[in-house]
Amino acid sequence: QVQLVESGGGLVQAGGSLRLSCEASGTIFDSYTKMWYRQAPGKQREWVATIRRDGSTNFANYVKGRFTISNDNAKNTVYLQMDSLKPEDTAVYYCMWTSSSGSSYWGQGTQVTVSS
């Protein structure tokens, strides 16, 4: 089993930056595809970014050019650097890891609030 814990959320003004972290613990014996999702109040959870085992990345159009995803395998941690934040980025941000066998793990989420 893999446990994921997100951190780094908070309150920031529009145009500001935050860096989210997602640290894994437990039985980490595989390589994973790692993703960030977010869920705003009253809305469905939506995908934000992916970093694959080979280091390639993808971003949703609404964050492309503003967010960066990176990985530190030695620390079992994936990061989401969020720059030029907008009020519409306000949401609970979740990380999700998927193993090559198809098992998926979610963190508990961290709140990001962007004030205008």
C-alpha positions in Angstrom: 0.0 0.0 0.0 1.1 3.6 -0.7 0.0 6.5 1.4 0.1 10.0 -0.1 0.2 13.2 1.8 -0.2 16.6 0.1 1.1 19.8 1.6 1.8 23.4 0.6 -1.6 24.7 0.0 -2.8 28.1 1.5 -4.1 31.5 0.7 -2.4 33.6 -1.9 -3.3 36.7 -3.9 -3.9 36.6 -7.6 -0.7 36.6 -9.5 1.1 34.8 -6.7 2.8 31.4 -6.5 2.5 28.2 -4.4 4.3 24.9 -4.5 2.4 21.8 -3.6 4.1 18.7 -2.5 2.9 15.1 -2.5 5.0 12.7 -0.4 4.5 9.0 -0.6 5.2 6.4 2.1 4.5 2.8 2.6 5.4 0.0 0.2 6.8 1.8 -2.8 8.3 -0.9 -5.1 7.1 0.2 -8.5 7.4 3.2 -10.7 4.3 5.3 -11.0 2.6 7.7 -13.2 1.8 10.7 -11.0 -0.9 13.2 -11.4 -2.5 16.3 -9.8 -6.2 16.9 -9.8 -8.3 19.6 -8.3 -11.9 20.1 -7.2 -13.5 23.4 -6.8 -16.7 23.8 -4.7 -19.7 22.5 -6.5 -17.7 21.2 -9.4 -16.4 17.8 -10.5 -12.8 16.9 -9.9 -10.6 17.7 -12.9 -7.2 16.7 -14.0 -4.4 19.2 -13.8 -1.1 17.6 -14.7 0.7 14.4 -15.2 4.3 13.3 -15.0 5.1 9.8 -16.3 7.8 7.3 -15.4 10.0 8.5 -18.3 9.7 12.1 -17.0 7.4 13.4 -19.8 4.7 15.8 -18.7 1.3 17.0 -19.7 -0.9 19.8 -18.5 -4.5 20.8 -18.8 -5.0 23.8 -21.1 -6.2 26.0 -18.2 -2.9 25.7 -16.4 -0.5 25.3 -19.2 2.3 27.8 -19.1 1.6 28.6 -15.4 2.0 25.3 -13.6 5.0 22.9 -13.6 5.1 19.3 -12.3 8.3 17.7 -11.2 9.4 14.6 -9.4 12.1 13.7 -6.8 12.3 9.9 -6.7 14.9 10.0 -3.9 12.3 11.7 -1.7 9.3 9.9 -3.1 7.8 13.3 -3.7 6.0 14.9 -6.6 5.6 18.7 -6.8 3.3 21.1 -8.5 4.7 24.6 -8.9 1.8 27.0 -9.5 2.7 30.5 -10.8 0.5 33.4 -11.9 -2.4 32.0 -9.9 -5.9 33.1 -10.7 -9.0 33.1 -8.5 -10.4 30.3 -10.7 -7.5 28.1 -9.5 -9.1 28.0 -6.1 -9.8 24.3 -5.3 -8.7 21.4 -3.2 -5.7 19.8 -5.0 -5.2 16.1 -4.9 -2.3 13.9 -6.0 -2.9 10.5 -7.5 -0.3 7.8 -8.2 -0.9 4.9 -10.6 1.3 1.9 -10.6 2.2 -0.1 -13.7 -0.2 -2.8 -12.4 -3.1 -0.4 -12.4 -3.4 0.3 -8.7 -4.2 3.9 -7.9 -3.7 5.9 -4.7 -5.0 9.3 -3.7 -4.0 11.8 -1.1 -6.4 13.6 1.2 -6.0 16.9 -0.6 -4.7 20.4 0.2 -6.7 23.6 -0.1 -5.6 26.4 -2.4 -7.4 29.7 -2.2 -6.5 32.5 -4.6 -8.0 35.9 -3.7 -8.7 38.6 -6.2 
